[in-house]
Amino acid sequence: MKPDQRTYAAAVSYAQCSPSECFFTDDIERYVLAARSLNLS
């Protein structure tokens, strides 16, 4: 579950793209910060 980094890594893997090609949005700041720590846009 968010903000576990494995959740974001699994989503990037499923999308078959690099993290910088993914867009993440959420209304909870700690989830956004966790995604950014993995280079998600």
CHARMM-style PDB file with segment names, atoms N, HN, CA, C and O in Angstrom:
ATOM      1  N   MET     1       0.831  -1.182   0.000  1.00  0.00      PROA
ATOM      2  CA  MET     1       0.000   0.000   0.000  1.00  0.00      PROA
ATOM      3  C   MET     1       0.881   1.253   0.000  1.00  0.00      PROA
ATOM      4  O   MET     1       2.020   1.229   0.466  1.00  0.00      PROA
ATOM      5  N   LYS     2       0.348   2.309  -0.514  1.00  0.00      PROA
ATOM      6  HN  LYS     2      -0.578   2.329  -0.893  1.00  0.00      PROA
ATOM      7  CA  LYS     2       1.063   3.575  -0.493  1.00  0.00      PROA
ATOM      8  C   LYS     2       1.314   3.987   0.948  1.00  0.00      PROA
ATOM      9  O   LYS     2       0.448   3.746   1.788  1.00  0.00      PROA
ATOM     10  N   PRO     3       2.390   4.564   1.269  1.00  0.00      PROA
ATOM     11  CA  PRO     3       3.503   5.022   0.459  1.00  0.00      PROA
ATOM     12  C   PRO     3       4.665   4.028   0.364  1.00  0.00      PROA
ATOM     13  O   PRO     3       5.800   4.445   0.133  1.00  0.00      PROA
ATOM     14  N   ASP     4       4.416   2.747   0.533  1.00  0.00      PROA
ATOM     15  HN  ASP     4       3.494   2.409   0.720  1.00  0.00      PROA
ATOM     16  CA  ASP     4       5.469   1.735   0.395  1.00  0.00      PROA
ATOM     17  C   ASP     4       6.051   1.816  -1.012  1.00  0.00      PROA
ATOM     18  O   ASP     4       5.315   1.753  -1.996  1.00  0.00      PROA
ATOM     19  N   GLN     5       7.362   1.954  -1.106  1.00  0.00      PROA
ATOM     20  HN  GLN     5       7.961   2.005  -0.307  1.00  0.00      PROA
ATOM     21  CA  GLN     5       8.011   2.125  -2.403  1.00  0.00      PROA
ATOM     22  C   GLN     5       7.793   0.937  -3.329  1.00  0.00      PROA
ATOM     23  O   GLN     5       7.848   1.086  -4.550  1.00  0.00      PROA
ATOM     24  N   ARG     6       7.548  -0.228  -2.768  1.00  0.00      PROA
ATOM     25  HN  ARG     6       7.503  -0.348  -1.777  1.00  0.00      PROA
ATOM     26  CA  ARG     6       7.286  -1.400  -3.618  1.00  0.00      PROA
ATOM     27  C   ARG     6       6.010  -1.222  -4.439  1.00  0.00      PROA
ATOM     28  O   ARG     6       5.900  -1.755  -5.543  1.00  0.00      PROA
ATOM     29  N   THR     7       5.060  -0.484  -3.906  1.00  0.00      PROA
ATOM     30  HN  THR     7       5.150  -0.051  -3.009  1.00  0.00      PROA
ATOM     31  CA  THR     7       3.817  -0.225  -4.628  1.00  0.00      PROA
ATOM     32  C   THR     7       4.086   0.577  -5.888  1.00  0.00      PROA
ATOM     33  O   THR     7       3.587   0.251  -6.965  1.00  0.00      PROA
ATOM     34  N   TYR     8       4.885   1.632  -5.742  1.00  0.00      PROA
ATOM     35  HN  TYR     8       5.290   1.897  -4.867  1.00  0.00      PROA
ATOM     36  CA  TYR     8       5.212   2.479  -6.890  1.00  0.00      PROA
ATOM     37  C   TYR     8       6.075   1.719  -7.891  1.00  0.00      PROA
ATOM     38  O   TYR     8       5.868   1.833  -9.099  1.00  0.00      PROA
ATOM     39  N   ALA     9       7.041   0.945  -7.398  1.00  0.00      PROA
ATOM     40  HN  ALA     9       7.210   0.853  -6.417  1.00  0.00      PROA
ATOM     41  CA  ALA     9       7.907   0.165  -8.278  1.00  0.00      PROA
ATOM     42  C   ALA     9       7.094  -0.856  -9.074  1.00  0.00      PROA
ATOM     43  O   ALA     9       7.363  -1.076 -10.255  1.00  0.00      PROA
ATOM     44  N   ALA    10       6.117  -1.471  -8.445  1.00  0.00      PROA
ATOM     45  HN  ALA    10       5.899  -1.292  -7.486  1.00  0.00      PROA
ATOM     46  CA  ALA    10       5.263  -2.438  -9.142  1.00  0.00      PROA
ATOM     47  C   ALA    10       4.446  -1.744 -10.234  1.00  0.00      PROA
ATOM     48  O   ALA    10       4.276  -2.293 -11.323  1.00  0.00      PROA
ATOM     49  N   ALA    11       3.946  -0.556  -9.952  1.00  0.00      PROA
ATOM     50  HN  ALA    11       4.084  -0.111  -9.068  1.00  0.00      PROA
ATOM     51  CA  ALA    11       3.167   0.186 -10.955  1.00  0.00      PROA
ATOM     52  C   ALA    11       4.028   0.564 -12.148  1.00  0.00      PROA
ATOM     53  O   ALA    11       3.585   0.461 -13.292  1.00  0.00      PROA
ATOM     54  N   VAL    12       5.252   0.999 -11.891  1.00  0.00      PROA
ATOM     55  HN  VAL    12       5.612   1.083 -10.962  1.00  0.00      PROA
ATOM     56  CA  VAL    12       6.165   1.352 -12.988  1.00  0.00      PROA
ATOM     57  C   VAL    12       6.493   0.109 -13.817  1.00  0.00      PROA
ATOM     58  O   VAL    12       6.515   0.167 -15.046  1.00  0.00      PROA
ATOM     59  N   SER    13       6.742  -0.996 -13.151  1.00  0.00      PROA
ATOM     60  HN  SER    13       6.724  -1.043 -12.153  1.00  0.00      PROA
ATOM     61  CA  SER    13       7.027  -2.243 -13.855  1.00  0.00      PROA
ATOM     62  C   SER    13       5.848  -2.664 -14.719  1.00  0.00      PROA
ATOM     63  O   SER    13       6.029  -3.065 -15.868  1.00  0.00      PROA
ATOM     64  N   TYR    14       4.658  -2.574 -14.178  1.00  0.00      PROA
ATOM     65  HN  TYR    14       4.510  -2.248 -13.244  1.00  0.00      PROA
ATOM     66  CA  TYR    14       3.445  -2.934 -14.914  1.00  0.00      PROA
ATOM     67  C   TYR    14       3.255  -2.039 -16.137  1.00  0.00      PROA
ATOM     68  O   TYR    14       2.806  -2.503 -17.185  1.00  0.00      PROA
ATOM     69  N   ALA    15       3.596  -0.764 -16.002  1.00  0.00      PROA
ATOM     70  HN  ALA    15       3.961  -0.388 -15.150  1.00  0.00      PROA
ATOM     71  CA  ALA    15       3.441   0.196 -17.102  1.00  0.00      PROA
ATOM     72  C   ALA    15       4.520   0.013 -18.165  1.00  0.00      PROA
ATOM     73  O   ALA    15       4.392   0.529 -19.276  1.00  0.00      PROA
ATOM     74  N   GLN    16       5.575  -0.716 -17.831  1.00  0.00      PROA
ATOM     75  HN  GLN    16       5.678  -1.135 -16.929  1.00  0.00      PROA
ATOM     76  CA  GLN    16       6.683  -0.971 -18.749  1.00  0.00      PROA
ATOM     77  C   GLN    16       7.288   0.331 -19.288  1.00  0.00      PROA
ATOM     78  O   GLN    16       7.457   0.511 -20.494  1.00  0.00      PROA
ATOM     79  N   CYS    17       7.603   1.216 -18.366  1.00  0.00      PROA
ATOM     80  HN  CYS    17       7.466   1.070 -17.386  1.00  0.00      PROA
ATOM     81  CA  CYS    17       8.253   2.468 -18.735  1.00  0.00      PROA
ATOM     82  C   CYS    17       9.201   2.862 -17.615  1.00  0.00      PROA
ATOM     83  O   CYS    17       9.250   2.216 -16.568  1.00  0.00      PROA
ATOM     84  N   SER    18       9.941   3.916 -17.845  1.00  0.00      PROA
ATOM     85  HN  SER    18       9.901   4.440 -18.695  1.00  0.00      PROA
ATOM     86  CA  SER    18      10.835   4.391 -16.785  1.00  0.00      PROA
ATOM     87  C   SER    18      10.036   5.260 -15.816  1.00  0.00      PROA
ATOM     88  O   SER    18       9.009   5.822 -16.197  1.00  0.00      PROA
ATOM     89  N   PRO    19      10.490   5.375 -14.580  1.00  0.00      PROA
ATOM     90  CA  PRO    19       9.764   6.198 -13.614  1.00  0.00      PROA
ATOM     91  C   PRO    19       9.547   7.632 -14.085  1.00  0.00      PROA
ATOM     92  O   PRO    19       8.499   8.220 -13.819  1.00  0.00      PROA
ATOM     93  N   SER    20      10.525   8.196 -14.780  1.00  0.00      PROA
ATOM     94  HN  SER    20      11.377   7.719 -14.997  1.00  0.00      PROA
ATOM     95  CA  SER    20      10.399   9.586 -15.241  1.00  0.00      PROA
ATOM     96  C   SER    20       9.324   9.753 -16.307  1.00  0.00      PROA
ATOM     97  O   SER    20       8.898  10.876 -16.580  1.00  0.00      PROA
ATOM     98  N   GLU    21       8.880   8.661 -16.911  1.00  0.00      PROA
ATOM     99  HN  GLU    21       9.226   7.749 -16.689  1.00  0.00      PROA
ATOM    100  CA  GLU    21       7.819   8.712 -17.915  1.00  0.00      PROA
ATOM    101  C   GLU    21       6.426   8.584 -17.281  1.00  0.00      PROA
ATOM    102  O   GLU    21       5.413   8.752 -17.959  1.00  0.00      PROA
ATOM    103  N   CYS    22       6.387   8.289 -15.995  1.00  0.00      PROA
ATOM    104  HN  CYS    22       7.210   8.153 -15.444  1.00  0.00      PROA
ATOM    105  CA  CYS    22       5.119   8.096 -15.300  1.00  0.00      PROA
ATOM    106  C   CYS    22       4.692   9.376 -14.596  1.00  0.00      PROA
ATOM    107  O   CYS    22       5.523  10.118 -14.072  1.00  0.00      PROA
ATOM    108  N   PHE    23       3.410   9.619 -14.592  1.00  0.00      PROA
ATOM    109  HN  PHE    23       2.735   9.016 -15.018  1.00  0.00      PROA
ATOM    110  CA  PHE    23       2.852  10.773 -13.890  1.00  0.00      PROA
ATOM    111  C   PHE    23       2.059  10.261 -12.702  1.00  0.00      PROA
ATOM    112  O   PHE    23       1.213   9.377 -12.838  1.00  0.00      PROA
ATOM    113  N   PHE    24       2.340  10.823 -11.540  1.00  0.00      PROA
ATOM    114  HN  PHE    24       3.027  11.541 -11.429  1.00  0.00      PROA
ATOM    115  CA  PHE    24       1.641  10.418 -10.332  1.00  0.00      PROA
ATOM    116  C   PHE    24       0.981  11.635  -9.723  1.00  0.00      PROA
ATOM    117  O   PHE    24       1.599  12.694  -9.607  1.00  0.00      PROA
ATOM    118  N   THR    25      -0.259  11.487  -9.339  1.00  0.00      PROA
ATOM    119  HN  THR    25      -0.760  10.628  -9.433  1.00  0.00      PROA
ATOM    120  CA  THR    25      -0.957  12.569  -8.656  1.00  0.00      PROA
ATOM    121  C   THR    25      -1.760  11.984  -7.493  1.00  0.00      PROA
ATOM    122  O   THR    25      -2.280  10.871  -7.573  1.00  0.00      PROA
ATOM    123  N   ASP    26      -1.845  12.743  -6.437  1.00  0.00      PROA
ATOM    124  HN  ASP    26      -1.422  13.647  -6.372  1.00  0.00      PROA
ATOM    125  CA  ASP    26      -2.591  12.320  -5.261  1.00  0.00      PROA
ATOM    126  C   ASP    26      -2.866  13.550  -4.419  1.00  0.00      PROA
ATOM    127  O   ASP    26      -2.174  14.558  -4.560  1.00  0.00      PROA
ATOM    128  N   ASP    27      -3.846  13.491  -3.560  1.00  0.00      PROA
ATOM    129  HN  ASP    27      -4.408  12.671  -3.446  1.00  0.00      PROA
ATOM    130  CA  ASP    27      -4.137  14.629  -2.692  1.00  0.00      PROA
ATOM    131  C   ASP    27      -3.461  14.498  -1.325  1.00  0.00      PROA
ATOM    132  O   ASP    27      -3.644  15.350  -0.456  1.00  0.00      PROA
ATOM    133  N   ILE    28      -2.690  13.443  -1.140  1.00  0.00      PROA
ATOM    134  HN  ILE    28      -2.541  12.751  -1.847  1.00  0.00      PROA
ATOM    135  CA  ILE    28      -1.980  13.238   0.121  1.00  0.00      PROA
ATOM    136  C   ILE    28      -0.485  13.463  -0.127  1.00  0.00      PROA
ATOM    137  O   ILE    28       0.155  12.729  -0.880  1.00  0.00      PROA
ATOM    138  N   GLU    29       0.045  14.486   0.519  1.00  0.00      PROA
ATOM    139  HN  GLU    29      -0.475  15.082   1.130  1.00  0.00      PROA
ATOM    140  CA  GLU    29       1.412  14.918   0.245  1.00  0.00      PROA
ATOM    141  C   GLU    29       2.445  13.810   0.461  1.00  0.00      PROA
ATOM    142  O   GLU    29       3.378  13.687  -0.332  1.00  0.00      PROA
ATOM    143  N   ARG    30       2.302  13.013   1.500  1.00  0.00      PROA
ATOM    144  HN  ARG    30       1.544  13.113   2.145  1.00  0.00      PROA
ATOM    145  CA  ARG    30       3.325  11.984   1.747  1.00  0.00      PROA
ATOM    146  C   ARG    30       3.357  10.934   0.639  1.00  0.00      PROA
ATOM    147  O   ARG    30       4.405  10.338   0.394  1.00  0.00      PROA
ATOM    148  N   TYR    31       2.240  10.697  -0.030  1.00  0.00      PROA
ATOM    149  HN  TYR    31       1.389  11.181   0.169  1.00  0.00      PROA
ATOM    150  CA  TYR    31       2.230   9.778  -1.166  1.00  0.00      PROA
ATOM    151  C   TYR    31       2.957  10.390  -2.357  1.00  0.00      PROA
ATOM    152  O   TYR    31       3.697   9.706  -3.065  1.00  0.00      PROA
ATOM    153  N   VAL    32       2.741  11.663  -2.568  1.00  0.00      PROA
ATOM    154  HN  VAL    32       2.140  12.219  -1.993  1.00  0.00      PROA
ATOM    155  CA  VAL    32       3.417  12.365  -3.663  1.00  0.00      PROA
ATOM    156  C   VAL    32       4.921  12.398  -3.403  1.00  0.00      PROA
ATOM    157  O   VAL    32       5.712  12.148  -4.313  1.00  0.00      PROA
ATOM    158  N   LEU    33       5.315  12.699  -2.187  1.00  0.00      PROA
ATOM    159  HN  LEU    33       4.673  12.901  -1.448  1.00  0.00      PROA
ATOM    160  CA  LEU    33       6.737  12.744  -1.852  1.00  0.00      PROA
ATOM    161  C   LEU    33       7.384  11.370  -2.018  1.00  0.00      PROA
ATOM    162  O   LEU    33       8.520  11.276  -2.483  1.00  0.00      PROA
ATOM    163  N   ALA    34       6.686  10.322  -1.651  1.00  0.00      PROA
ATOM    164  HN  ALA    34       5.763  10.399  -1.274  1.00  0.00      PROA
ATOM    165  CA  ALA    34       7.220   8.972  -1.828  1.00  0.00      PROA
ATOM    166  C   ALA    34       7.396   8.649  -3.309  1.00  0.00      PROA
ATOM    167  O   ALA    34       8.399   8.051  -3.697  1.00  0.00      PROA
ATOM    168  N   ALA    35       6.445   9.033  -4.124  1.00  0.00      PROA
ATOM    169  HN  ALA    35       5.629   9.519  -3.809  1.00  0.00      PROA
ATOM    170  CA  ALA    35       6.548   8.808  -5.576  1.00  0.00      PROA
ATOM    171  C   ALA    35       7.714   9.602  -6.154  1.00  0.00      PROA
ATOM    172  O   ALA    35       8.468   9.083  -6.978  1.00  0.00      PROA
ATOM    173  N   ARG    36       7.866  10.831  -5.738  1.00  0.00      PROA
ATOM    174  HN  ARG    36       7.254  11.252  -5.068  1.00  0.00      PROA
ATOM    175  CA  ARG    36       8.971  11.659  -6.227  1.00  0.00      PROA
ATOM    176  C   ARG    36      10.319  11.083  -5.833  1.00  0.00      PROA
ATOM    177  O   ARG    36      11.290  11.225  -6.576  1.00  0.00      PROA
ATOM    178  N   SER    37      10.400  10.428  -4.666  1.00  0.00      PROA
ATOM    179  HN  SER    37       9.611  10.312  -4.062  1.00  0.00      PROA
ATOM    180  CA  SER    37      11.660   9.849  -4.235  1.00  0.00      PROA
ATOM    181  C   SER    37      12.116   8.725  -5.169  1.00  0.00      PROA
ATOM    182  O   SER    37      13.289   8.352  -5.176  1.00  0.00      PROA
ATOM    183  N   LEU    38      11.183   8.194  -5.951  1.00  0.00      PROA
ATOM    184  HN  LEU    38      10.230   8.497  -5.946  1.00  0.00      PROA
ATOM    185  CA  LEU    38      11.489   7.169  -6.942  1.00  0.00      PROA
ATOM    186  C   LEU    38      11.532   7.726  -8.360  1.00  0.00      PROA
ATOM    187  O   LEU    38      11.515   6.976  -9.335  1.00  0.00      PROA
ATOM    188  N   ASN    39      11.587   9.046  -8.459  1.00  0.00      PROA
ATOM    189  HN  ASN    39      11.601   9.656  -7.667  1.00  0.00      PROA
ATOM    190  CA  ASN    39      11.688   9.760  -9.741  1.00  0.00      PROA
ATOM    191  C   ASN    39      10.421   9.717 -10.587  1.00  0.00      PROA
ATOM    192  O   ASN    39      10.489   9.928 -11.798  1.00  0.00      PROA
ATOM    193  N   LEU    40       9.287   9.454  -9.989  1.00  0.00      PROA
ATOM    194  HN  LEU    40       9.232   9.283  -9.006  1.00  0.00      PROA
ATOM    195  CA  LEU    40       8.043   9.585 -10.730  1.00  0.00      PROA
ATOM    196  C   LEU    40       7.728  11.064 -10.853  1.00  0.00      PROA
ATOM    197  O   LEU    40       7.996  11.847  -9.940  1.00  0.00      PROA
ATOM    198  N   SER    41       7.160  11.438 -11.984  1.00  0.00      PROA
ATOM    199  HN  SER    41       6.943  10.802 -12.725  1.00  0.00      PROA
ATOM    200  CA  SER    41       6.842  12.845 -12.214  1.00  0.00      PROA
ATOM    201  C   SER    41       5.548  13.237 -11.541  1.00  0.00      PROA
ATOM    202  OT1 SER    41       5.129  14.391 -11.633  1.00  0.00      PROA
TER     203      SER     41
END
